[in-house]
């Protein structure tokens, strides 16, 4: 392989890495509405995104997803038998299933 071809391949690889680095950060967690997930830490359920706390779901407790806000940074849903509210979409949900 010629040096010029090697240089072009290397430049193309660096361009791909730079393009990936410019992509916006994705939400910490993405699931589907209707799924039930567990929380990995005590989680406050809030009236509004970042608003007052309604109740706490203990670590390991369940949260049913209804929908996400436009930016997918907050998740709307409810704990077991409790009122709907918002939790942050920051990686605290796991073991999601229908």
N, C-alpha and C positions, 0 to 999 in steps of 0.2 A: 504494500500500500504506500502510495506517495505521501510525502510530508504535507503537501497542500491538501490532499483528501483527508488526512488525519486531523489537520487543523480545522477543516470545515465540519467534520463530525463532532469534534470537541466543542466548537462554537455553537453548533445546533443543540448539543446537550446542555450547555450552559444557558442557552436561550429558553429551553423548556423548564429548567429549574427556576429561572427568573420569572417566567410566566406563572408558575405554580405559586411562587412566593407572593405574587400580587393579588391572588384570589382573596376575597373577603373571608374572614373567619366564619365558620359554620356554628350553629348553636351547639351547646354542650351535649344535647341529647335530642334525638328526634324519634318519636313514636307515632302511633296512629290513634285518632280519636276512637274511643270505645275500649281501648286497652286498659287493663288494670296493672299497675306497677307497684313495686315496693319502694319505700324511701330508705336511703342508707344512713340517715341521720334524723334527729327530731326536726320536723318541718312545720313551719308556721303556714297556715292557710289564711290568706288575706282577702279582705272585701274587694280591694282594687289592686292593680299592679303596684306593688310597693306601698300599699296603704296599711290601714289598721289590721291587726291580727284578730281573726275570728276564733281559731282553735289551733291546736298542735296535733300533728300526726306523729306518734312515737316512731323511732327508728325501727324498721322492719314492717311497719304498718302499710296498708294499701291506699292507693290513690287512683281513682278512675278518671281517665282523661276525657274531657268533652271537646275542647279545642285549644288552639294556640293563639297568642296575639299575632299581629301582622309581622312583627320582627322575629317571632318564634323565641323570644327571650323569657316569656311567661307562659305557663300552662294553666288552663281553666279546667276545673273538675272538682271532685269531692272525695273526702275520706269515707270510710264505711258508714253509710246511713246518715251522713252529716251534710250540711249545706254546701253548695258550690262556692268556690273561691279560687284564688290565684296562688300558685307557687312558682318560684324561679326555675327556669330551664337551665340548670347549671351542673348537671351531671349527677344529681342526687337520686334519680330514678333508676331502677334495675329490675330484672326479672319480669319484663312486660309481656303480657299475654291476653288473649281474648277469653 
